[in-house]
């Protein structure tokens, strides 16, 4: 391989790593915001009960929480796609686990709106925490000097 081709490959790899790092940072930022919105709704919103469910768009705060959740699912899926393109097994693994955790949190949230179960609320929090950890690990793996 010529020096010019090696240099172009290194630049392309560094660019991919940068995009993946920024996608991980973006997903983690969205999850932190989602956690804050969920906590605010938990403290100040009307919680569902076993006898009375609530609609996912029953309040502006909850509507924003749901819409951001959908965007987080999309961001997590794109992150998996980019990780597969980057071909680093550890980043692929953390991105897939992050997506699964986000989907689990979304499923728990959907369950929570129907019956207000404390376990579902805890499931949302745990799913969010696991996903944040996965994306933080991506930042560590992809951080620092780029490999060429």
PASEBA-1860 file (N, C-alpha, C; in nm, 3 decimals):
! residues 148
1> XXXXXXXX> 0.085/-0.117/0.000/0.000/0.000/0.000/0.090/0.123/0.000 ~ 0.057/0.221/-0.082/0.141/0.340/-0.091/0.118/0.429/0.031 ~ 0.211/0.519/0.053/0.202/0.610/0.166/0.079/0.699/0.154 ~ 0.050/0.741/0.032/-0.067/0.826/0.010/-0.196/0.751/0.045 ~ -0.207/0.628/0.004/-0.326/0.548/0.035/-0.337/0.522/0.184 ~ -0.226/0.494/0.250/-0.227/0.474/0.395/-0.273/0.600/0.467 ~ -0.226/0.714/0.418/-0.264/0.843/0.477/-0.414/0.868/0.459 ~ -0.467/0.838/0.342/-0.610/0.857/0.316/-0.693/0.764/0.403
9> XXXXXXXX> -0.648/0.640/0.419/-0.718/0.544/0.504/-0.717/0.590/0.649 ~ -0.604/0.641/0.695/-0.595/0.691/0.832/-0.689/0.810/0.853 ~ -0.695/0.898/0.754/-0.784/1.013/0.765/-0.931/0.970/0.767 ~ -0.964/0.872/0.684/-1.101/0.822/0.678/-1.139/0.755/0.812 ~ -1.046/0.678/0.868/-1.069/0.612/0.997/-1.087/0.716/1.108 ~ -1.004/0.818/1.106/-1.015/0.924/1.207/-1.148/0.997/1.193 ~ -1.193/1.020/1.071/-1.320/1.087/1.049/-1.436/1.001/1.097 ~ -1.429/0.871/1.069/-1.534/0.779/1.116/-1.538/0.776/1.269
17> XXXXXXXX> -1.421/0.770/1.330/-1.414/0.768/1.477/-1.472/0.897/1.534 ~ -1.442/1.008/1.470/-1.496/1.136/1.516/-1.647/1.142/1.507 ~ -1.703/1.093/1.397/-1.849/1.091/1.381/-1.913/0.999/1.485 ~ -1.850/0.885/1.508/-1.903/0.791/1.606/-1.894/0.847/1.747 ~ -1.785/0.916/1.776/-1.768/0.979/1.908/-1.875/1.087/1.928 ~ -1.899/1.168/1.826/-2.000/1.274/1.838/-2.141/1.215/1.848 ~ -2.167/1.107/1.777/-2.298/1.041/1.786/-2.318/0.984/1.927 ~ -2.213/0.926/1.984/-2.221/0.874/2.121/-2.246/0.987/2.220
25> XXXXXXXX> -2.175/1.097/2.201/-2.193/1.212/2.289/-2.335/1.268/2.276 ~ -2.385/1.277/2.154/-2.520/1.326/2.131/-2.625/1.236/2.196 ~ -2.608/1.105/2.181/-2.703/1.011/2.242/-2.699/1.022/2.393 ~ -2.580/1.035/2.449/-2.569/1.046/2.594/-2.632/1.177/2.643 ~ -2.613/1.284/2.571/-2.673/1.413/2.606/-2.826/1.404/2.602 ~ -2.879/1.340/2.498/-3.024/1.323/2.487/-3.077/1.238/2.602 ~ -3.002/1.136/2.641/-3.046/1.050/2.752/-3.046/1.125/2.885 ~ -2.949/1.211/2.905/-2.946/1.292/3.028/-3.067/1.384/3.031
33> XXXXXXXX> -3.096/1.449/2.919/-3.214/1.536/2.911/-3.342/1.454/2.934 ~ -3.348/1.335/2.876/-3.464/1.248/2.894/-3.482/1.210/3.040 ~ -3.372/1.181/3.107/-3.375/1.146/3.249/-3.430/1.262/3.332 ~ -3.386/1.383/3.300/-3.433/1.502/3.372/-3.584/1.522/3.347 ~ -3.627/1.508/3.222/-3.770/1.523/3.192/-3.854/1.417/3.264 ~ -3.804/1.293/3.264/-3.876/1.186/3.333/-3.885/1.209/3.482 ~ -3.776/1.256/3.540/-3.776/1.286/3.684/-3.872/1.401/3.715 ~ -3.871/1.504/3.632/-3.961/1.617/3.653/-4.106/1.572/3.644
41> XXXXXXXX> -4.137/1.488/3.546/-4.276/1.441/3.535/-4.312/1.354/3.656 ~ -4.219/1.273/3.699/-4.243/1.187/3.815/-4.274/1.271/3.939 ~ -4.207/1.384/3.953/-4.228/1.469/4.070/-4.351/1.559/4.057 ~ -4.376/1.611/3.938/-4.478/1.714/3.923/-4.597/1.675/3.835 ~ -4.587/1.562/3.766/-4.696/1.520/3.678/-4.797/1.431/3.750 ~ -4.902/1.396/3.678/-5.004/1.307/3.731/-4.965/1.165/3.697 ~ -4.936/1.087/3.797/-4.894/0.949/3.775/-5.015/0.860/3.751 ~ -4.998/0.763/3.662/-5.108/0.668/3.642/-5.121/0.576/3.763
49> XXXXXXXX> -5.237/0.515/3.775/-5.259/0.418/3.883/-5.304/0.287/3.820 ~ -5.318/0.187/3.904/-5.364/0.057/3.855/-5.506/0.068/3.798 ~ -5.579/0.171/3.838/-5.718/0.187/3.795/-5.736/0.293/3.688 ~ -5.635/0.376/3.667/-5.648/0.485/3.570/-5.516/0.505/3.498 ~ -5.517/0.474/3.368/-5.396/0.496/3.288/-5.394/0.641/3.239 ~ -5.280/0.680/3.184/-5.269/0.814/3.128/-5.225/0.801/2.983 ~ -5.258/0.898/2.904/-5.214/0.899/2.765/-5.070/0.947/2.756 ~ -5.000/0.900/2.656/-4.859/0.939/2.641/-4.844/1.087/2.608
57> XXXXXXXX> -4.952/1.150/2.564/-4.948/1.292/2.532/-5.045/1.371/2.620 ~ -5.065/1.323/2.742/-5.164/1.385/2.831/-5.115/1.515/2.894 ~ -4.987/1.543/2.886/-4.935/1.671/2.934/-4.820/1.712/2.844 ~ -4.791/1.841/2.837/-4.680/1.886/2.752/-4.546/1.824/2.792 ~ -4.521/1.812/2.921/-4.395/1.755/2.968/-4.382/1.609/2.925 ~ -4.490/1.535/2.940/-4.489/1.394/2.901/-4.479/1.380/2.749 ~ -4.543/1.468/2.675/-4.535/1.464/2.529/-4.391/1.487/2.482 ~ -4.323/1.584/2.541/-4.182/1.610/2.506/-4.098/1.488/2.541
65> XXXXXXXX> -4.128/1.426/2.655/-4.056/1.307/2.700/-4.073/1.193/2.598 ~ -4.193/1.174/2.549/-4.221/1.068/2.452/-4.153/1.097/2.319 ~ -4.164/1.220/2.271/-4.103/1.257/2.143/-3.951/1.242/2.150 ~ -3.892/1.289/2.259/-3.747/1.274/2.275/-3.709/1.126/2.281 ~ -3.792/1.045/2.343/-3.767/0.901/2.349/-3.761/0.839/2.210 ~ -3.853/0.880/2.123/-3.853/0.830/1.985/-3.724/0.873/1.913 ~ -3.685/0.998/1.934/-3.560/1.047/1.872/-3.438/0.972/1.926 ~ -3.440/0.937/2.053/-3.329/0.861/2.113/-3.321/0.722/2.051
73> XXXXXXXX> -3.435/0.659/2.028/-3.435/0.527/1.963/-3.371/0.538/1.824 ~ -3.409/0.640/1.750/-3.349/0.660/1.616/-3.198/0.685/1.625 ~ -3.158/0.769/1.721/-3.014/0.798/1.738/-2.937/0.673/1.776 ~ -2.994/0.590/1.862/-2.928/0.467/1.905/-2.914/0.370/1.788 ~ -3.015/0.363/1.703/-3.009/0.276/1.585/-2.902/0.325/1.487 ~ -2.895/0.455/1.465/-2.791/0.511/1.377/-2.653/0.484/1.436 ~ -2.641/0.492/1.565/-2.513/0.465/1.632/-2.468/0.321/1.607 ~ -2.560/0.227/1.612/-2.527/0.087/1.583/-2.480/0.075/1.438
81> XXXXXXXX> -2.551/0.138/1.348/-2.514/0.135/1.206/-2.373/0.190/1.186 ~ -2.343/0.303/1.246/-2.209/0.362/1.234/-2.102/0.275/1.299 ~ -2.135/0.213/1.411/-2.040/0.126/1.480/-2.006/0.005/1.394 ~ -2.105/-0.052/1.329/-2.081/-0.167/1.240/-1.990/-0.125/1.125 ~ -2.011/-0.007/1.071/-1.925/0.043/0.964/-1.782/0.064/1.012 ~ -1.765/0.105/1.136/-1.633/0.133/1.192/-1.555/0.005/1.221 ~ -1.625/-0.105/1.244/-1.565/-0.239/1.259/-1.474/-0.255/1.380 ~ -1.511/-0.193/1.492/-1.439/-0.214/1.618/-1.535/-0.291/1.709
89> XXXXXXXX> -1.505/-0.419/1.738/-1.600/-0.503/1.811/-1.650/-0.444/1.943 ~ -1.563/-0.380/2.019/-1.606/-0.325/2.148/-1.709/-0.213/2.128 ~ -1.689/-0.132/2.027/-1.782/-0.022/2.000/-1.914/-0.077/1.947 ~ -1.906/-0.180/1.865/-2.029/-0.244/1.816/-2.107/-0.300/1.934 ~ -2.038/-0.370/2.023/-2.105/-0.433/2.138/-2.171/-0.328/2.228 ~ -2.100/-0.222/2.262/-2.158/-0.121/2.351/-2.274/-0.048/2.283 ~ -2.263/-0.027/2.153/-2.371/0.041/2.081/-2.496/-0.046/2.073 ~ -2.478/-0.176/2.051/-2.593/-0.267/2.047/-2.658/-0.277/2.185
97> XXXXXXXX> -2.576/-0.291/2.290/-2.631/-0.297/2.426/-2.703/-0.166/2.458 ~ -2.647/-0.053/2.415/-2.712/0.076/2.436/-2.848/0.082/2.369 ~ -2.857/0.033/2.244/-2.985/0.031/2.174/-3.085/-0.059/2.246 ~ -3.042/-0.176/2.288/-3.132/-0.268/2.359/-3.180/-0.203/2.490 ~ -3.091/-0.135/2.560/-3.128/-0.067/2.685/-3.230/0.044/2.659 ~ -3.210/0.119/2.552/-3.305/0.225/2.515/-3.441/0.166/2.481 ~ -3.441/0.056/2.404/-3.568/-0.009/2.370/-3.637/-0.064/2.495 ~ -3.557/-0.117/2.588/-3.614/-0.165/2.714/-3.674/-0.053/2.795
105> XXXXXXXX> -3.606/0.060/2.800/-3.659/0.176/2.872/-3.788/0.225/2.807 ~ -3.793/0.224/2.674/-3.915/0.266/2.604/-4.030/0.171/2.634 ~ -4.002/0.042/2.634/-4.107/-0.056/2.666/-4.156/-0.038/2.810 ~ -4.063/-0.013/2.901/-4.102/0.010/3.040/-4.185/0.138/3.052 ~ -4.150/0.240/2.975/-4.226/0.365/2.977/-4.367/0.346/2.926 ~ -4.379/0.268/2.821/-4.512/0.239/2.768/-4.596/0.164/2.870 ~ -4.534/0.071/2.938/-4.603/-0.005/3.044/-4.641/0.087/3.161 ~ -4.552/0.179/3.194/-4.576/0.270/3.306/-4.700/0.356/3.283
113> XXXXXXXX> -4.722/0.400/3.160/-4.837/0.487/3.134/-4.970/0.414/3.150 ~ -4.966/0.282/3.144/-5.093/0.209/3.157/-5.129/0.178/3.302 ~ -5.028/0.151/3.387/-5.064/0.112/3.523/-4.982/0.180/3.633 ~ -4.881/0.258/3.597/-4.803/0.331/3.697/-4.720/0.242/3.787 ~ -4.688/0.122/3.742/-4.612/0.028/3.825/-4.473/0.084/3.857 ~ -4.435/0.073/3.983/-4.304/0.121/4.025/-4.193/0.048/3.952 ~ -4.213/-0.080/3.924/-4.113/-0.158/3.852/-4.087/-0.104/3.712 ~ -4.193/-0.055/3.646/-4.177/0.002/3.513/-4.099/0.133/3.521
121> XXXXXXXX> -4.126/0.212/3.622/-4.051/0.336/3.641/-3.904/0.306/3.666 ~ -3.879/0.206/3.748/-3.741/0.164/3.775/-3.676/0.110/3.647 ~ -3.752/0.038/3.567/-3.701/-0.014/3.440/-3.657/0.097/3.346 ~ -3.735/0.205/3.342/-3.695/0.320/3.259/-3.563/0.377/3.307 ~ -3.550/0.393/3.437/-3.427/0.450/3.494/-3.307/0.360/3.469 ~ -3.324/0.229/3.488/-3.213/0.136/3.468/-3.174/0.131/3.320 ~ -3.272/0.124/3.232/-3.242/0.124/3.088/-3.166/0.248/3.047 ~ -3.208/0.362/3.098/-3.140/0.488/3.067/-2.997/0.486/3.120
129> XXXXXXXX> -2.978/0.440/3.242/-2.844/0.435/3.301/-2.752/0.342/3.223 ~ -2.803/0.227/3.183/-2.720/0.133/3.107/-2.681/0.193/2.972 ~ -2.776/0.257/2.905/-2.747/0.319/2.776/-2.645/0.432/2.793 ~ -2.660/0.514/2.897/-2.561/0.621/2.920/-2.423/0.564/2.943 ~ -2.415/0.456/3.020/-2.287/0.390/3.045/-2.227/0.339/2.914 ~ -2.307/0.278/2.831/-2.257/0.227/2.703/-2.198/0.340/2.617 ~ -2.268/0.451/2.610/-2.221/0.561/2.527/-2.100/0.630/2.589 ~ -2.091/0.631/2.722/-1.971/0.683/2.788/-1.851/0.594/2.759
137> XXXXXXXX> -1.873/0.463/2.758/-1.764/0.369/2.724/-1.719/0.393/2.580 ~ -1.814/0.417/2.490/-1.776/0.451/2.352/-1.685/0.573/2.349 ~ -1.718/0.674/2.427/-1.635/0.794/2.430/-1.493/0.763/2.477 ~ -1.481/0.675/2.575/-1.349/0.636/2.625/-1.273/0.557/2.519 ~ -1.340/0.461/2.457/-1.275/0.380/2.354/-1.230/0.465/2.236 ~ -1.313/0.558/2.196/-1.286/0.640/2.077/-1.208/0.766/2.106 ~ -1.187/0.798/2.234/-1.120/0.922/2.271/-0.970/0.917/2.252 ~ -0.907/1.029/2.279/-0.760/1.036/2.273/-0.711/1.040/2.130
145> XXXX> -0.584/1.005/2.116/-0.523/1.004/1.982/-0.584/0.894/1.898 ~ -0.609/0.928/1.774/-0.668/0.831/1.682/-0.562/0.736/1.629 ~ -0.604/0.610/1.615/-0.515/0.509/1.558/-0.519/0.525/1.407 ~ -0.406/0.505/1.345/-0.405/0.519/1.199/-0.379/0.394/1.126
END
